[in-house]
Amino acid sequence: MRNPLDFSGQVALVTGAAAGMGLATANAFAELGAAVVLVDFKEEAVKATAQKLVAAGHKAIAVQCDVSDDAQVEAMVERAVAEFGRIDAAFNNAGVMAHIAPTADSAREDWDRVIGINLRGVWSCMKYELRQMERQRSGAIVNNASVGALTGNPGIGSYISPPSMESSV
């Protein structure tokens, strides 16, 4: 029986791979044998990590991508498939924090940026990842979210804004 933690011969795509949970996940996939596609808006950071993984004997590439841009997401998936032939696992982790301000004082641009990356970006990644996984008839996707989805915090309405967290009038 195959070890469920053996990703040898598989390809993992990780967004938000320049730091934090994305970086840790990309490193874990590589250590478990997967070829890794490290994706982030911060090109130099993912390039450096990909180079370290390759130097350690792993298969990895870095792809700069703004997940709020459908064309860039489509190109990112195409690049992963061109390089490794498939995508077996995707960890959609790219996200940004809102500027701290009450909703009434928040800028529309901040709302659009956060929703574009944290919400629409996940949808866009899934759209193009699923198309590839349907072609190959296999694959798994994990979408990572903040604990803010459950608890909320005051002052970050464009990030998460349950009514109880906003100031009362």
C-alpha positions as CSV (number, residue, x, y, z in Angstrom):
1,M,0.0,0.0,0.0
2,R,1.3,3.5,-0.9
3,N,2.3,5.8,1.9
4,P,-0.2,8.7,1.9
5,L,2.6,11.1,2.8
6,D,4.7,10.1,-0.3
7,F,4.2,12.6,-3.1
8,S,6.9,11.2,-5.3
9,G,6.0,11.6,-9.0
10,Q,3.3,14.2,-8.1
11,V,3.1,17.9,-8.7
12,A,2.0,20.4,-6.1
13,L,1.1,24.0,-6.8
14,V,1.2,26.4,-3.9
15,T,0.0,30.0,-4.0
16,G,1.2,32.5,-1.5
17,A,4.4,30.5,-1.4
18,A,6.8,33.4,-0.6
19,A,6.3,33.3,3.2
20,G,4.3,31.8,6.1
21,M,2.0,28.8,5.6
22,G,2.5,28.8,1.8
23,L,6.3,28.6,2.2
24,A,6.0,25.9,4.8
25,T,3.6,23.9,2.7
26,A,5.8,24.2,-0.4
27,N,8.8,23.0,1.5
28,A,6.8,20.1,3.0
29,F,5.5,19.0,-0.4
30,A,9.1,19.0,-1.7
31,E,10.4,17.0,1.3
32,L,7.7,14.5,0.6
33,G,8.8,14.0,-3.0
34,A,6.5,16.3,-5.0
35,A,7.7,18.6,-7.7
36,V,6.6,22.0,-6.5
37,V,5.3,25.1,-8.3
38,L,5.8,28.0,-5.9
39,V,3.5,30.9,-6.8
40,D,3.5,34.4,-5.4
41,F,3.2,38.1,-6.4
42,K,6.7,38.5,-4.7
43,E,8.8,37.1,-7.6
44,E,12.2,37.4,-6.0
45,A,11.1,35.6,-2.8
46,V,9.6,32.6,-4.6
47,K,12.6,32.4,-7.0
48,A,15.0,32.2,-4.1
49,T,13.0,29.5,-2.4
50,A,12.7,27.5,-5.7
51,Q,16.5,27.8,-6.1
52,K,17.1,26.5,-2.6
53,L,14.8,23.5,-3.2
54,V,16.5,22.7,-6.5
55,A,19.9,23.0,-4.9
56,A,18.7,20.5,-2.2
57,G,17.8,18.0,-5.0
58,H,14.1,18.8,-5.3
59,K,12.1,19.7,-8.4
60,A,10.7,23.2,-8.2
61,I,9.9,26.3,-10.2
62,A,8.9,29.8,-9.2
63,V,6.0,31.6,-10.9
64,Q,5.2,35.2,-10.3
65,C,1.4,35.7,-10.4
66,D,-1.2,38.1,-9.2
67,V,-4.1,35.7,-8.4
68,S,-6.6,38.6,-8.8
69,D,-5.8,38.6,-12.5
70,D,-7.5,35.7,-14.4
71,A,-5.1,35.9,-17.3
72,Q,-2.1,35.5,-14.9
73,V,-3.7,32.6,-13.1
74,E,-4.4,30.8,-16.4
75,A,-0.8,31.4,-17.5
76,M,0.4,30.1,-14.1
77,V,-1.5,26.9,-14.5
78,E,-0.3,26.5,-18.1
79,R,3.3,27.1,-17.0
80,A,3.0,24.4,-14.3
81,V,1.6,21.9,-16.8
82,A,4.2,22.8,-19.4
83,E,7.0,22.3,-16.9
84,F,5.7,19.2,-15.0
85,G,2.9,17.8,-17.2
86,R,0.2,17.9,-14.5
87,I,-1.1,19.3,-11.2
88,D,-1.9,16.7,-8.6
89,A,-2.4,19.0,-5.6
90,A,-3.1,22.7,-5.3
91,F,-2.9,24.7,-2.0
92,N,-4.6,28.0,-2.6
93,N,-3.1,30.2,0.1
94,A,-2.5,33.6,-1.4
95,G,-4.0,36.3,0.7
96,V,-3.6,39.9,1.9
97,M,-4.7,41.8,5.0
98,A,-6.9,44.9,4.8
99,H,-5.7,48.2,6.1
100,I,-7.1,48.7,9.6
101,A,-10.0,51.1,9.6
102,P,-13.7,51.0,10.5
103,T,-15.9,50.0,7.5
104,A,-17.3,53.5,7.3
105,D,-13.8,54.9,6.9
106,S,-12.4,52.1,4.6
107,A,-11.4,52.9,1.0
108,R,-13.1,51.2,-1.9
109,E,-9.6,50.4,-3.3
110,D,-8.7,48.4,-0.2
111,W,-12.0,46.4,-0.4
112,D,-11.4,45.7,-4.1
113,R,-7.8,44.6,-3.4
114,V,-8.6,42.2,-0.5
115,I,-11.7,40.7,-2.3
116,G,-9.8,40.4,-5.5
117,I,-7.0,38.4,-4.0
118,N,-8.6,36.6,-1.0
119,L,-11.9,35.7,-2.6
120,R,-11.9,36.0,-6.4
121,G,-8.3,34.9,-6.5
122,V,-9.2,31.6,-4.9
123,W,-12.1,31.1,-7.3
124,S,-9.9,31.9,-10.3
125,C,-7.2,29.5,-9.1
126,M,-9.8,26.7,-8.7
127,K,-11.3,27.4,-12.1
128,Y,-8.0,26.8,-13.9
129,E,-6.7,24.1,-11.6
130,L,-10.0,22.2,-12.0
131,R,-9.9,22.4,-15.7
132,Q,-6.4,20.7,-15.7
133,M,-7.5,18.2,-13.0
134,E,-10.6,17.3,-15.1
135,R,-8.3,16.7,-18.1
136,Q,-6.1,14.4,-16.2
137,R,-9.0,12.9,-14.3
138,S,-7.5,13.4,-10.8
139,G,-6.2,16.0,-8.4
140,A,-7.0,17.6,-5.1
141,I,-7.4,21.2,-4.0
142,V,-7.2,22.7,-0.6
143,N,-8.2,26.4,-0.1
144,N,-6.7,28.0,3.0
145,A,-8.5,30.7,4.9
146,S,-7.9,32.9,7.9
147,V,-9.3,32.2,11.3
148,G,-10.9,35.6,10.7
149,A,-13.5,33.7,8.7
150,L,-14.8,32.3,12.0
151,T,-14.0,35.1,14.6
152,G,-13.6,38.5,12.9
153,N,-11.7,41.5,14.2
154,P,-12.7,45.1,14.5
155,G,-11.3,47.6,12.0
156,I,-10.7,45.2,9.1
157,G,-14.1,45.3,7.5
158,S,-12.8,44.5,4.0
159,Y,-11.1,41.5,5.3
160,I,-13.8,40.1,7.6
161,S,-16.7,42.0,9.1
162,P,-19.3,40.3,11.2
163,P,-21.8,42.9,12.5
164,S,-20.8,42.4,16.1
165,M,-17.2,43.5,15.3
166,E,-18.0,46.9,13.9
167,S,-18.5,49.9,16.2
168,S,-22.0,50.5,17.3
169,V,-23.9,53.7,16.7
